[in-house]
Amino acid sequence: MTKELEAILAYHQASKHNFKSYAPGPHRLDLRLKPDLFLNYHGTRLLNLEIWSDEQTKAEIYPTYEQAFSPEKLKPSELNAKSISRLFFDSFAISAWKMAEGTKWPLRVNPSSGNLHPTEVYLLSGPMKGLLKNPSVCHYASLPHALEIRAEFSQATWKLLSSGFPEGTFFVGLSSIFWRVSWKYGLRAFRYAQHDVGHAIAALTFAAAGLGWKTSLLPDMSSEDIAALLGISGEKGPEKQEPACLLAVYPAGKTCTKSRISSGVIPDFKNLSWKGIPNSLSPEHVEWVGIEDVALAAQKKETDYLDKREESNEKLKEELKEKSNEKLKEELKEKSNEELKEELKSNMQAASSLKTSFRNLFNLDTVPLREVIRKRRSAIEMNNSAYLEDEIFYAMLQRTLPENNPIFNSIAFGPFTHLLLFVNHVKDLLPGLYIFLRKPEEKDRFKAAIRPDFLWEKPKNCPLDLEFYLLMEETLDSFAAQLSCAQRKAADACFTACMLSEFEKPLKRFGAWIYPYLFWECGILGQLLYLEAEAYGLRGCGIGCFFDDPLHDAIGLKGLEFQDLYHFAVGYPLPEIGVITLPAYEM
């Protein structure tokens, strides 16, 4: 085992919450040290972006939420000041201000653990109509909804940077400031910052889809090269930015086959004249050595994963095809013709019922995408007497499947995550513990990894294409809350999903750098569930505080084959009493 992997595993174990003790954190919140929610570069040229009022956003009927899942069918927006303004407005801008008892605070389109926002966003682009005269690197400032020009570079450098990418491509880079989160949550902050990166990737992807664009993570980029491109190389101290990822954004009708930019362009960026001095976030800091260690261990080197992925995908397809054929033959031998007819009839009725009810109950073709994006909120409290229609529940599960879902095209690895579900209030579903496998071929492996006395019964009304099984029939809402650090919303929600990720296998296969990525996938799933909930008239809430190993023990998971990395509750929200909502920006 490499020293990097040892550091990752040591951090992962040390940052777990248990019934007897929480992961190391501050003994009390020192409000004097509370970090500034907004990073700005003093001394840069500010480019103000266009702003839309809530009324203007509500008036935009198109694109619809459903259209976000087929962005190639939309006419791609021209790359200019208006479209870039819209992209950032729909992904990383302030969505509203809240006020209660004299205290005022902002909410953003992209969610964050504790509303602390460690994620910083950068734009790398060639000349852009109405916005940029020269190729530039810009930092996005959400408070004024503006771009801060950190550096300009030559057309020759831009040509090399964008070489091999579709025409109309630009790039968005993400970084993390761990201090923003560790101030409140201590050692566990590294995990939460990675959740936030996943949410940010999905927020960008949805906003891009509304403009007829797609996003692709560039998986073979090194951390060092990303830092050089964003102008954050060599930063020191507790407020330093750690590079996370770089994404290409391009017209949805085109295909991006590149997994990294040319390494030959990096020296040009190291020699640029970078403008601006970042504001100080806190007067003093508390050092968390464990976060420094895991961040260093998770640094990524340049790789050539994309070519290898294509080879492995073809091999995997053939293996799965053979296994599937053999399994089907065995099942046919075991079942009588009458049994098969009844099962087929039941499955067809379930699939037909899902499609029909999906249209009748809530037609997402009429739900405006941008209203869903910008009204997304985290539920503070949930109504424990409200029930979710089972057709909507199944439709939400279907949406999390990576097949034919462009939201997951933004990532290059996985899927690694399955959903363990505490179902509390879903019509025609018994309350209890369920499992939803996002990789059907892993049923036997997962079945062998957990308790042998689980039922593994598929509900009668479950659609044919969902690997969804009842494990235990019992009212477990209080236990769901207990496992989520006694948060009532986990009990009052219609369902609470615990994201169980493959862990040991991807770490051994890819190395220590894949550790943050596992949390990114959970964050992407969380953002999808947030928007699904809003589109259906519900509300979601990410839950980063949970008892890791007690959940593993409860279902019989041993070792590190799978790990619980994120919880997410979905239900009907209760009104916020005494809280006033104010516009995001003054027009």
Long-range contacts (C-beta under 8 A, 24 or more apart in sequence): 2-511, 2-512, 3-297, 4-297, 4-298, 4-511, 4-512, 5-297, 5-507, 5-511, 5-512, 7-293, 7-294, 7-296, 7-297, 7-512, 8-294, 8-297, 8-298, 8-507, 8-512, 8-515, 9-507, 9-560, 10-290, 10-293, 11-187, 11-190, 11-290, 11-291, 11-293, 11-294, 11-297, 12-515, 12-563, 14-187, 14-290, 15-187, 15-188, 15-190, 15-191, 15-290, 16-548, 16-549, 17-188, 17-485, 17-545, 17-546, 17-547, 17-548, 18-547, 18-548, 18-549, 18-550, 19-547, 19-550, 23-186, 23-187, 23-188, 24-186, 24-187, 24-288, 24-290, 25-184, 25-185, 25-186, 25-187, 25-188, 26-183, 26-184, 26-186, 26-286, 29-183, 29-184, 30-183, 32-283, 32-284, 33-183, 33-282, 33-283, 33-284, 33-285, 33-286, 34-183, 34-282, 35-116, 35-177, 35-179, 35-180, 35-183, 35-239, 35-281, 35-282, 36-279, 36-280, 36-281, 36-282, 37-106, 37-115, 37-116, 37-117, 37-180, 38-141, 38-142, 38-143, 38-279, 39-120, 39-139, 39-141, 39-177, 39-278, 39-279, 39-281, 40-141, 40-143, 40-148, 40-278, 40-279, 41-139, 41-148, 41-150, 41-275, 41-276, 41-277, 41-278, 41-279, 42-276, 42-277, 42-278, 42-279, 43-275, 43-276, 43-277, 44-139, 44-148, 44-149, 44-150, 44-275, 44-276, 45-148, 45-149, 45-275, 46-141, 46-144, 46-146, 46-147, 46-148, 47-131, 47-132, 47-138, 47-146, 47-147, 47-148, 47-149, 48-144, 48-145, 48-146, 49-81, 49-84, 49-85, 49-88, 49-89, 49-145, 49-146, 49-147, 50-81, 50-82, 50-85, 50-86, 50-89, 51-85, 51-89, 51-145, 51-585, 51-587, 52-86, 52-89, 53-583, 53-587, 54-374, 54-583, 54-584, 57-370, 57-371, 57-374, 58-368, 58-371, 60-368, 60-370, 60-371, 61-366, 61-368, 62-368, 63-209, 63-210, 63-368, 63-369, 63-370, 64-364, 64-365, 64-366, 64-367, 64-368, 64-369, 65-364, 65-367, 65-368, 65-369, 65-372, 65-531, 65-535, 66-364, 66-365, 66-367, 67-209, 67-210, 67-365, 67-369, 68-206, 68-209, 68-210, 68-369, 68-407, 69-209, 69-405, 69-406, 69-407, 70-406, 71-208, 71-209, 71-210, 71-212, 71-213, 71-214, 71-252, 71-406, 72-212, 72-214, 72-252, 72-253, 72-406, 74-209, 74-210, 74-211, 74-212, 74-252, 75-212, 76-168, 76-211, 76-212, 76-213, 76-251, 76-252, 76-253, 77-211, 77-212, 77-213, 78-129, 79-125, 79-128, 79-129, 79-168, 79-170, 80-128, 80-129, 80-130, 80-131, 81-128, 81-129, 81-130, 81-131, 82-130, 83-211, 84-123, 84-125, 84-128, 84-131, 84-147, 85-145, 86-207, 86-210, 86-211, 87-204, 87-207, 87-208, 87-211, 87-213, 87-249, 88-121, 88-140, 88-145, 88-207, 89-145, 89-207, 90-203, 90-206, 90-207, 90-210, 90-370, 90-373, 90-374, 91-200, 91-203, 91-204, 91-206, 91-207, 91-208, 91-373, 92-121, 92-140, 92-142, 92-200, 92-203, 92-204, 93-142, 93-145, 93-584, 93-585, 94-142, 94-143, 94-145, 94-584, 94-585, 95-374, 95-375, 95-376, 95-584, 96-581, 96-582, 96-583, 96-584, 97-581, 97-582, 97-583, 97-584, 98-579, 98-580, 98-581, 98-582, 99-579, 99-580, 99-582, 100-578, 100-579, 100-580, 101-578, 104-582, 106-143, 106-584, 107-377, 108-142, 109-203, 109-207, 109-373, 109-374, 109-376, 110-196, 110-199, 110-200, 110-203, 110-527, 111-196, 111-199, 111-376, 111-378, 111-526, 111-527, 111-530, 111-542, 112-196, 112-199, 113-181, 113-185, 113-192, 113-193, 113-195, 113-196, 113-542, 113-544, 114-181, 114-184, 114-185, 114-192, 116-180, 116-181, 116-183, 116-184, 117-180, 117-196, 118-176, 118-177, 118-178, 118-179, 118-180, 118-181, 118-189, 118-192, 118-193, 118-196, 119-174, 119-175, 119-176, 119-193, 119-196, 119-197, 119-200, 119-244, 120-174, 120-175, 120-176, 120-177, 120-241, 121-172, 121-173, 121-174, 121-200, 122-150, 122-172, 122-173, 122-174, 122-175, 122-230, 122-231, 123-147, 123-170, 123-171, 123-172, 124-161, 124-170, 124-171, 124-172, 124-173, 124-229, 124-246, 125-170, 125-171, 126-155, 126-158, 126-162, 126-170, 127-155, 128-170, 135-161, 137-229, 137-230, 137-231, 137-269, 137-272, 139-276, 145-585, 148-276, 149-275, 150-231, 150-274, 150-275, 150-276, 151-231, 151-269, 151-272, 151-273, 151-274, 151-275, 153-268, 153-269, 153-272, 154-268, 157-265, 157-268, 157-269, 160-262, 160-264, 160-265, 160-268, 161-261, 161-262, 161-265, 162-261, 163-262, 164-257, 164-258, 164-262, 165-248, 165-250, 165-256, 165-258, 166-250, 166-251, 166-254, 166-255, 166-256, 167-251, 167-254, 168-250, 168-251, 168-254, 169-248, 169-249, 169-250, 169-256, 170-248, 170-249, 170-250, 171-229, 171-246, 171-247, 171-248, 171-249, 171-261, 172-204, 172-215, 172-246, 172-247, 172-249, 173-226, 173-229, 173-230, 173-243, 173-244, 173-245, 173-246, 173-247, 174-200, 174-201, 174-244, 174-245, 174-246, 174-247, 175-227, 175-230, 175-232, 175-241, 175-242, 175-243, 175-244, 176-241, 176-242, 176-244, 177-239, 177-240, 177-241, 177-242, 177-281, 178-242, 178-288, 178-291, 178-295, 179-238, 179-239, 179-281, 179-282, 179-285, 180-281, 182-286, 182-288, 182-291, 183-282, 183-286, 185-544, 186-288, 187-288, 187-290, 187-291, 188-544, 189-288, 189-291, 190-290, 190-291, 190-294, 190-295, 191-519, 191-544, 191-565, 192-544, 194-516, 194-519, 194-520, 194-523, 195-519, 195-520, 195-522, 195-523, 195-526, 195-542, 195-544, 195-566, 196-523, 197-244, 197-245, 197-516, 197-519, 197-520, 197-523, 198-519, 198-520, 198-521, 198-522, 198-523, 198-524, 198-525, 198-526, 198-527, 199-523, 199-524, 199-526, 199-527, 199-542, 200-523, 201-245, 201-247, 201-410, 201-411, 201-520, 201-523, 201-524, 202-407, 202-410, 202-523, 202-524, 202-526, 202-527, 202-528, 203-373, 203-527, 204-247, 204-249, 204-410, 205-406, 205-407, 205-410, 206-369, 206-373, 206-407, 206-527, 206-531, 207-373, 208-249, 209-252, 209-369, 209-406, 209-407, 210-369, 210-370, 210-373, 212-251, 212-252, 212-253, 213-249, 213-250, 213-251, 213-252, 214-249, 214-250, 214-251, 214-252, 214-256, 214-406, 214-409, 214-410, 215-247, 215-248, 215-249, 215-409, 215-410, 216-247, 216-248, 216-250, 216-256, 216-409, 216-410, 216-412, 217-245, 217-246, 217-247, 217-410, 217-411, 217-412, 218-245, 218-246, 218-247, 218-248, 218-258, 218-259, 218-260, 218-261, 219-259, 219-260, 219-303, 219-305, 219-306, 219-411, 219-412, 219-413, 220-259, 220-260, 220-302, 220-303, 220-304, 220-305, 220-306, 221-245, 221-246, 221-259, 221-260, 221-261, 221-300, 221-302, 222-300, 222-301, 222-302, 222-303, 223-299, 223-300, 223-301, 223-513, 224-299, 225-260, 225-261, 225-263, 225-266, 225-302, 228-266, 228-269, 228-270, 229-261, 229-266, 229-269, 231-269, 231-272, 231-274, 233-270, 237-285, 238-282, 238-285, 238-286, 238-287, 239-278, 239-280, 239-281, 239-282, 239-285, 242-295, 244-516, 245-520, 247-410, 252-406, 257-306, 258-306, 259-304, 259-305, 259-306, 259-412, 260-302, 263-302, 294-515, 297-512, 297-515, 298-512, 298-513, 298-515, 298-516, 299-513, 300-513, 301-513, 305-412, 305-413, 305-510, 306-412, 309-412, 320-441, 323-441, 324-441, 346-460, 347-463, 347-464, 348-464, 350-460, 350-461, 350-462, 350-463, 350-464, 351-463, 351-464, 351-465, 353-391, 353-461, 354-391, 354-394, 354-395, 354-398, 354-463, 357-389, 357-391, 358-391, 358-392, 358-395, 361-389, 361-391, 361-392, 362-392, 362-535, 362-536, 362-537, 364-535, 367-535, 372-531, 372-534, 372-535, 373-531, 374-584, 375-534, 376-530, 376-531, 376-534, 377-539, 377-573, 378-530, 378-539, 378-540, 378-541, 378-542, 379-489, 379-493, 379-539, 379-540, 379-541, 379-569, 379-571, 379-573, 380-489, 380-541, 380-573, 380-574, 380-576, 381-488, 381-489, 381-492, 381-573, 381-574, 382-488, 382-489, 382-492, 382-493, 382-539, 382-541, 382-569, 382-571, 382-572, 382-573, 382-574, 383-492, 383-571, 383-572, 383-573, 383-574, 384-424, 384-425, 384-477, 384-491, 384-492, 384-571, 385-425, 386-425, 386-494, 386-571, 386-572, 387-425, 387-426, 387-427, 387-494, 388-425, 388-426, 388-427, 388-494, 388-495, 388-538, 388-570, 388-571, 388-572, 389-426, 389-427, 390-426, 390-427, 390-428, 390-429, 390-461, 392-536, 393-426, 393-429, 393-494, 393-495, 394-461, 394-462, 394-463, 394-466, 394-468, 396-529, 396-532, 396-533, 396-536, 396-570, 397-436, 397-466, 397-468, 398-463, 398-465, 398-466, 399-528, 399-532, 400-436, 400-438, 400-525, 400-528, 400-529, 401-438, 401-465, 402-438, 407-524, 407-528, 408-524, 410-524, 411-517, 411-520, 411-521, 411-524, 413-506, 413-510, 413-514, 413-517, 413-521, 414-506, 414-517, 414-521, 415-439, 415-521, 416-501, 416-502, 416-506, 416-518, 416-521, 417-499, 417-500, 417-501, 417-502, 417-518, 417-521, 417-522, 417-525, 417-565, 418-442, 418-446, 418-499, 418-500, 418-501, 418-562, 419-497, 419-498, 419-499, 419-500, 419-525, 420-497, 420-498, 420-499, 420-500, 420-551, 420-555, 420-564, 421-495, 421-496, 421-497, 421-498, 422-476, 422-477, 422-479, 422-480, 422-490, 422-495, 422-496, 422-498, 423-494, 423-495, 424-475, 424-476, 424-477, 424-480, 424-491, 424-492, 424-493, 424-494, 424-495, 424-496, 425-493, 425-494, 425-495, 425-571, 426-494, 426-495, 428-459, 428-461, 429-459, 429-461, 430-459, 430-470, 430-473, 431-473, 431-474, 431-475, 431-476, 431-477, 432-470, 432-471, 432-472, 432-473, 432-474, 432-475, 432-476, 433-470, 433-471, 433-472, 433-474, 433-476, 433-555, 434-468, 434-469, 434-470, 434-471, 435-468, 435-469, 435-471, 436-466, 436-467, 436-468, 437-467, 437-468, 437-469, 438-467, 440-467, 443-467, 446-562, 449-556, 449-557, 449-558, 449-561, 449-562, 450-555, 450-556, 450-557, 451-555, 451-556, 452-556, 454-555, 471-555, 479-554, 482-547, 483-546, 483-547, 483-550, 483-551, 483-554, 483-567, 484-543, 484-545, 484-546, 484-547, 484-567, 484-569, 485-543, 485-545, 485-546, 485-547, 487-543, 487-545, 489-541, 489-543, 489-569, 489-571, 490-543, 490-567, 490-569, 492-571, 493-541, 493-569, 493-570, 493-571, 494-538, 494-570, 494-571, 494-572, 495-569, 495-570, 495-571, 496-543, 496-567, 496-568, 496-569, 496-570, 497-529, 497-567, 497-568, 497-569, 497-570, 498-546, 498-551, 498-564, 498-566, 498-567, 499-525, 499-526, 499-564, 499-565, 499-566, 499-567, 499-568, 500-557, 500-562, 500-563, 500-564, 500-565, 501-562, 501-563, 501-564, 501-565, 502-561, 502-562, 503-560, 503-561, 503-562, 503-563, 504-559, 504-560, 504-561, 505-561, 518-565, 519-565, 519-566, 522-565, 522-566, 523-566, 525-566, 525-568, 526-566, 526-568, 529-568, 529-570, 532-570, 533-570, 538-570, 538-571, 538-572, 538-573, 539-570, 539-571, 539-572, 539-573, 540-568, 540-569, 540-570, 541-568, 541-569, 542-566, 542-567, 542-568, 543-567, 543-568, 543-569
